[in-house]
Structures are given as C-alpha cells and as structure tokens.
Amino acid sequence: MALKVAIVGRPNVGKSTLFNRLVGKRLALVDDRPGVTRDRRYADGNIGDFDLTLIDTAGYEDVTDDSLEARMREQTEAAIEDAEVIMFMMDAREGVTSLDRIFAERLRRVHKPIILLANKSESRESGGGVGEAHALGFGEPVAISAEHGEGMADLYAALIAASADIFIEEIDEPDKPIRIAVIGRPNAGKSTLINRLIGDDRLLTGPEAGITRDSISVDWVYEDKNIRLVDTAGMRRKARVQEKLEKLSVADTIRAITFAEVVILVMDKDDAFDTQDLQLADLVEREGRALIYVASKWDLEDEPQSRMAKLKAMAEDKLPQLKGSPFVALSSHSGRGVERLMPAVLQAYDTWSVKVKTKDLNTWLSMATQRHPPPAVDGKRIKPKYIAQTKARPPTFVLMANRAESMPEHYKRYLINSIRESFDLPGTPIRLNVKSSGANPYAEGGAKSGPERYKGDAKTAPRRVKKAEKEEALSKLPGKALEQKKTRKAQPKVLGGLKSSASKKAGSSVAVQKGARGGARQVSRSGRVRTGQKGGAKR
C-alpha cells in the first residue's frame, strides 16, 4: 500500500501543480486565479521509487459560517485527518502571510509528520521567503518549484525521513472497478446523488450552481463489486461557455465520459430532455457507452405516473438510437428511489458487455432478411451472406454482403433495431459494419496475395522460346561466350526429313521418306517421289 500524503496550504500557492507533477498527469485543473480547486481529489503517484497516494485539497480559508469557503475548509480538514503525512506549502515569492500563520497554528495540533514546502523558489527573489519560512516552526523548509520540477530530490529525502516510523501495509491489488460517470447540466444534483449512494458527504454540495469544477473520482464497493464513481462538472450550452476555467471543466467532463463504462445522465424533472440533455446523450452514444436516464427531484412531482410515461415517450421519440435505455426517477435529497439506481446500472453494464454466438447471429440474419429483404439499388439486389460479432463494449458486428457500399442507412437501422429486439439489448449502443465479400483476397493485389513467383515456362513451349533459352544460357562475358561457342558440339540440322550430311552425288543410295499412311516411298536422285508401283509398267 502506498503512503497517503495530503498537500495543503492557502489558495494559489501551487498545490495542484505539484499534485499533477507527482501523479504524472494533468488531472487537476490549474489556473492563475485562486480558489480553482474546491473538492479533495485522490490519485496514485510516485517520486523516485516511492509510491504515494496523493490528496489535492482546496485552499485553506479562515471562515466558519455557512458559505462555500467554509464548506471547502471542511473538505481540507477531512483530507488532513485521512492523510499519514502532510505537505504544508507556502509561496516563497510572497513570504509568510497572516493566513499561513493561522493555518500553521491549526497544523500544530495535528500529531502527524509535516513537511514544509517553499514553492516558487526558482528565482532569486524567493530567497527571503524561504528564510521567513523558518518562523512557522516546522523545521528546515524544502525549496522547490512545482512548475519547473526543481527540488524534487530534496522532497524525496524529506518524505523518506518523515515516513521512517510509519508502517505501510502491503495489500493485494483490487479488481478492476466499474467506471461510472455522472453527468448533467449545472445544479442538477450530481454530487448530492453520489453522496447519497456512498452514504457520506464526500463531495462538496450546495445550492450554488457550478460548485464542481474538477472530475472527482470516488472508489466504492457495492455488493462485493468495486465501483468508481466520477463526479463531473455541469455542462452548459457551448455558446454560453466563455471563461477559460469553464472550458477546462467541460474538457475534463468529456474526458471522463471517454474513459467511463456506464454513464448516468442526471436531469431535472421539470425540464428534462432539453437541447443540452439531448446533446449529452448523443455524445454518450457516439462514444459507445451504456446510458442510464435519471430524473432527479422526483419527491416534488405531483403526478409521478403520468409524468414518467411522458418522459419515456419523449426519450424514445427524440433518442431512437438509444431505444430501451433504463429510466430511474429518484430524489437525492430524501433518498427516495435511489435503491433502484445501482441494479439498473449493473444490468446496463452486463448488456453492454454481452457476446452473441455466431450461429445464433446467422440464424437471425436469415430470418431478418426473409422478413424484410434488402432493397435493390440500381436494379441489383444486395445479398447479405454472413454476420459475426467482432468485439463487445459496445457490441460490434460485421456483416459480409455483396455491394456493401450501396446498402442504404435505413436498412442498417432496421438490422440494428432487429438485433436489439431479438437478443434483448435495450439501450446499449450497437455498431454494425458492412463489408463487401466480392473481392478475392488471394487475387493479385489482394489483402492476402503474396509476391508473384516465377514458375518457369511450360514444357510445351514453342521452339522460339526454347531457342531463346539456349541463347540466354551463354555467358554475357565476351571471352567466356566465345569459349563456350567453340566447345559446343555441332548438332546435325534436320530439314524436311533429310539429313544435311546426305550425299547428293550420283550412285549414292536413295533417301527413304516415311509416307503419310506408313510404309516407305522411293525418292529419286532428283528428289522426286516415285508414285508408281515397283516393277510396274513405265509410260
């Protein structure tokens, strides 16, 4: 198990910057203005070979009323109680302030190792601030620069010394959790819902809109299953997002949707499925994540049954690509209906992870094409031949057919809806890729065609090919070719059945040529063939 370390201090001293550096990712939002971080965030990091569980906290404010700053202070004090080592950070450029002294007085009552960090110590002007830090009473300050990575070796040595008397228990790695992102518009009740689920005031809540800025992950165990709930910032319409900080929050929410497996869309019951909710649901479908609709503040509804029927009809009408997604009506404040949420989430997760047998798919394809045959495009019929599932999460299928590029979109939608109904896959996104099966992959230039091999000429090649082979057999070198010609034996040349060495002198024996029907024909010395019978009468 890693050492749990909390990074605390007043606002805008660089706590989130150091948190991102030790984690190795830009998880926490960083901006020049103070008070960007509001919730406490946990993440695994390391420095050298030392594993850490880091806690990023909000800036400490000396207020105890019912304001937002007071609730942020409560989150910081909860992080101090949970940590084993505390990193108290101050700004070396500004020196020790009155708020630093008040916070130091608070930390002295904590019986835990405290490391004093003087951040922003990369310039000469910060030397005086590092000297003033001795007055806080926590020993020698560690001069670092979280932005530029300076002083990390001194911080490593300070952590080793501070954790010398702390026993770090080794535990087994937990199973991979199910990642659930909770999204919605501002002030829809996302953080309140997560607090109600886990039974603890883990996240900062209140009547103000836009309290959550970072995507905060909370680990939880539900029925022996590891769950990771991710609370996200509220997303407004793109035209209304003008500030840089809100743009960073929206980008962080989109990143949380990308890495989630199940997404819970929280909507206000009075204005559910407005333009922004529809865009968020469409984003979830395009990312291929399982979706759960949640109507919050349901305890204030006077006619729950008629309102629920209206909302379900609205969902199927405006989001037909997510037909059958679970719909849960609840109240995060009173807890009414919250017990129905997690069973619906687990059911959607199982549907999202389903795998269908290839045999069942092809049986379904035969029935679906018989019920509704593919249309004829340009007078030619499209013929689906074979279908198989290539992967799950979300379920993805590949359909082999001729003229696949001509298959219209409405027929693809028919096949997707038929798959959803036949195999009981309500609400989950389904991907159907249609590929052509007409091309031969082993043909020349195909996907599986190798380099062309020379197999030689056929044995029944014409004489001119054999003659060319004999000529090519000679070496190309001038002297060598001449030597090969001299050593070659002269072969007798046969023309018309007569040997070239035959004598044409008088008195020599006559040549005999084979007739067309067999037998011998007599040939005179002049080359004429005697047609008469032997011993016959002469003209």
ZITAFEN-V274586 format. One record per residue. N is the residue number from 0. RES is the residue in one letter. PHI is phi in whole degrees, 0 to 359 (999 if undefined). Layout:
N & RES & PHI
N & RES & PHI
This chain:
0 & M & 999
1 & A & 278
2 & L & 286
3 & K & 269
4 & V & 234
5 & A & 254
6 & I & 256
7 & V & 234
8 & G & 157
9 & R & 285
10 & P & 296
11 & N & 62
12 & V & 252
13 & G & 106
14 & K & 293
15 & S & 292
16 & T & 295
17 & L & 293
18 & F & 301
19 & N & 296
20 & R & 292
21 & L & 285
22 & V & 285
23 & G & 90
24 & K & 219
25 & R & 270
26 & L & 279
27 & A & 274
28 & L & 288
29 & V & 234
30 & D & 211
31 & D & 288
32 & R & 284
33 & P & 281
34 & G & 81
35 & V & 290
36 & T & 279
37 & R & 236
38 & D & 268
39 & R & 269
40 & R & 238
41 & Y & 252
42 & A & 198
43 & D & 271
44 & G & 212
45 & N & 200
46 & I & 223
47 & G & 68
48 & D & 258
49 & F & 255
50 & D & 279
51 & L & 228
52 & T & 249
53 & L & 266
54 & I & 236
55 & D & 269
56 & T & 237
57 & A & 281
58 & G & 295
59 & Y & 285
60 & E & 238
61 & D & 271
62 & V & 225
63 & T & 228
64 & D & 270
65 & D & 265
66 & S & 281
67 & L & 295
68 & E & 296
69 & A & 293
70 & R & 292
71 & M & 294
72 & R & 295
73 & E & 297
74 & Q & 295
75 & T & 294
76 & E & 293
77 & A & 294
78 & A & 294
79 & I & 295
80 & E & 292
81 & D & 276
82 & A & 278
83 & E & 258
84 & V & 229
85 & I & 243
86 & M & 258
87 & F & 265
88 & M & 255
89 & M & 229
90 & D & 267
91 & A & 288
92 & R & 287
93 & E & 272
94 & G & 79
95 & V & 279
96 & T & 256
97 & S & 295
98 & L & 292
99 & D & 297
100 & R & 292
101 & I & 296
102 & F & 291
103 & A & 297
104 & E & 296
105 & R & 292
106 & L & 286
107 & R & 294
108 & R & 276
109 & V & 263
110 & H & 269
111 & K & 220
112 & P & 298
113 & I & 235
114 & I & 251
115 & L & 271
116 & L & 248
117 & A & 257
118 & N & 278
119 & K & 61
120 & S & 259
121 & E & 277
122 & S & 247
123 & R & 290
124 & E & 296
125 & S & 274
126 & G & 297
127 & G & 294
128 & G & 294
129 & V & 294
130 & G & 293
131 & E & 293
132 & A & 295
133 & H & 297
134 & A & 289
135 & L & 286
136 & G & 87
137 & F & 245
138 & G & 84
139 & E & 291
140 & P & 285
141 & V & 263
142 & A & 279
143 & I & 225
144 & S & 224
145 & A & 294
146 & E & 289
147 & H & 256
148 & G & 78
149 & E & 272
150 & G & 81
151 & M & 291
152 & A & 293
153 & D & 293
154 & L & 294
155 & Y & 298
156 & A & 295
157 & A & 293
158 & L & 293
159 & I & 297
160 & A & 290
161 & A & 287
162 & S & 261
163 & A & 295
164 & D & 261
165 & I & 258
166 & F & 274
167 & I & 257
168 & E & 279
169 & E & 271
170 & I & 235
171 & D & 288
172 & E & 292
173 & P & 289
174 & D & 296
175 & K & 295
176 & P & 282
177 & I & 277
178 & R & 272
179 & I & 237
180 & A & 258
181 & V & 251
182 & I & 236
183 & G & 157
184 & R & 282
185 & P & 299
186 & N & 64
187 & A & 269
188 & G & 99
189 & K & 289
190 & S & 294
191 & T & 295
192 & L & 296
193 & I & 295
194 & N & 299
195 & R & 291
196 & L & 295
197 & I & 275
198 & G & 74
199 & D & 209
200 & D & 277
201 & R & 284
202 & L & 252
203 & L & 285
204 & T & 230
205 & G & 170
206 & P & 286
207 & E & 288
208 & A & 276
209 & G & 79
210 & I & 292
211 & T & 284
212 & R & 243
213 & D & 271
214 & S & 273
215 & I & 259
216 & S & 261
217 & V & 231
218 & D & 275
219 & W & 208
220 & V & 242
221 & Y & 234
222 & E & 52
223 & D & 64
224 & K & 241
225 & N & 284
226 & I & 238
227 & R & 239
228 & L & 271
229 & V & 242
230 & D & 272
231 & T & 242
232 & A & 284
233 & G & 294
234 & M & 252
235 & R & 265
236 & R & 297
237 & K & 299
238 & A & 292
239 & R & 269
240 & V & 274
241 & Q & 243
242 & E & 286
243 & K & 296
244 & L & 295
245 & E & 291
246 & K & 297
247 & L & 295
248 & S & 294
249 & V & 296
250 & A & 298
251 & D & 293
252 & T & 293
253 & I & 298
254 & R & 295
255 & A & 294
256 & I & 295
257 & T & 297
258 & F & 266
259 & A & 275
260 & E & 249
261 & V & 233
262 & V & 241
263 & I & 256
264 & L & 264
265 & V & 267
266 & M & 232
267 & D & 285
268 & K & 297
269 & D & 282
270 & D & 230
271 & A & 288
272 & F & 60
273 & D & 279
274 & T & 300
275 & Q & 292
276 & D & 296
277 & L & 294
278 & Q & 292
279 & L & 295
280 & A & 296
281 & D & 293
282 & L & 297
283 & V & 297
284 & E & 293
285 & R & 292
286 & E & 282
287 & G & 78
288 & R & 250
289 & A & 290
290 & L & 233
291 & I & 235
292 & Y & 272
293 & V & 230
294 & A & 260
295 & S & 271
296 & K & 58
297 & W & 286
298 & D & 289
299 & L & 265
300 & E & 275
301 & D & 278
302 & E & 240
303 & P & 294
304 & Q & 291
305 & S & 293
306 & R & 293
307 & M & 295
308 & A & 297
309 & K & 293
310 & L & 292
311 & K & 295
312 & A & 295
313 & M & 294
314 & A & 295
315 & E & 290
316 & D & 283
317 & K & 268
318 & L & 230
319 & P & 292
320 & Q & 289
321 & L & 241
322 & K & 297
323 & G & 94
324 & S & 296
325 & P & 298
326 & F & 233
327 & V & 236
328 & A & 255
329 & L & 208
330 & S & 228
331 & S & 291
332 & H & 289
333 & S & 265
334 & G & 87
335 & R & 287
336 & G & 81
337 & V & 292
338 & E & 293
339 & R & 273
340 & L & 286
341 & M & 295
342 & P & 301
343 & A & 293
344 & V & 294
345 & L & 294
346 & Q & 294
347 & A & 294
348 & Y & 294
349 & D & 295
350 & T & 295
351 & W & 294
352 & S & 260
353 & V & 288
354 & K & 231
355 & V & 254
356 & K & 292
357 & T & 295
358 & K & 298
359 & D & 295
360 & L & 295
361 & N & 288
362 & T & 296
363 & W & 297
364 & L & 298
365 & S & 297
366 & M & 289
367 & A & 292
368 & T & 286
369 & Q & 288
370 & R & 291
371 & H & 219
372 & P & 296
373 & P & 295
374 & P & 286
375 & A & 265
376 & V & 250
377 & D & 58
378 & G & 79
379 & K & 238
380 & R & 279
381 & I & 274
382 & K & 242
383 & P & 294
384 & K & 243
385 & Y & 202
386 & I & 221
387 & A & 207
388 & Q & 268
389 & T & 268
390 & K & 199
391 & A & 247
392 & R & 57
393 & P & 274
394 & P & 299
395 & T & 237
396 & F & 237
397 & V & 240
398 & L & 249
399 & M & 266
400 & A & 204
401 & N & 282
402 & R & 53
403 & A & 296
404 & E & 293
405 & S & 266
406 & M & 291
407 & P & 289
408 & E & 292
409 & H & 294
410 & Y & 286
411 & K & 297
412 & R & 295
413 & Y & 298
414 & L & 294
415 & I & 296
416 & N & 296
417 & S & 291
418 & I & 298
419 & R & 298
420 & E & 283
421 & S & 287
422 & F & 252
423 & D & 57
424 & L & 239
425 & P & 286
426 & G & 81
427 & T & 284
428 & P & 294
429 & I & 236
430 & R & 251
431 & L & 233
432 & N & 254
433 & V & 258
434 & K & 236
435 & S & 279
436 & S & 249
437 & G & 278
438 & A & 284
439 & N & 273
440 & P & 291
441 & Y & 265
442 & A & 287
443 & E & 298
444 & G & 86
445 & G & 282
446 & A & 294
447 & K & 248
448 & S & 279
449 & G & 270
450 & P & 293
451 & E & 291
452 & R & 257
453 & Y & 271
454 & K & 263
455 & G & 81
456 & D & 281
457 & A & 290
458 & K & 292
459 & T & 264
460 & A & 292
461 & P & 294
462 & R & 295
463 & R & 294
464 & V & 289
465 & K & 294
466 & K & 296
467 & A & 295
468 & E & 295
469 & K & 293
470 & E & 291
471 & E & 287
472 & A & 292
473 & L & 289
474 & S & 292
475 & K & 277
476 & L & 289
477 & P & 300
478 & G & 291
479 & K & 293
480 & A & 297
481 & L & 295
482 & E & 296
483 & Q & 294
484 & K & 294
485 & K & 290
486 & T & 279
487 & R & 289
488 & K & 276
489 & A & 288
490 & Q & 259
491 & P & 293
492 & K & 263
493 & V & 255
494 & L & 234
495 & G & 59
496 & G & 84
497 & L & 254
498 & K & 285
499 & S & 292
500 & S & 273
501 & A & 292
502 & S & 278
503 & K & 253
504 & K & 283
505 & A & 289
506 & G & 90
507 & S & 282
508 & S & 292
509 & V & 281
510 & A & 276
511 & V & 246
512 & Q & 242
513 & K & 284
514 & G & 281
515 & A & 289
516 & R & 256
517 & G & 88
518 & G & 88
519 & A & 255
520 & R & 244
521 & Q & 275
522 & V & 240
523 & S & 283
524 & R & 292
525 & S & 276
526 & G & 97
527 & R & 277
528 & V & 270
529 & R & 282
530 & T & 266
531 & G & 282
532 & Q & 284
533 & K & 290
534 & G & 81
535 & G & 281
536 & A & 288
537 & K & 267
538 & R & 282
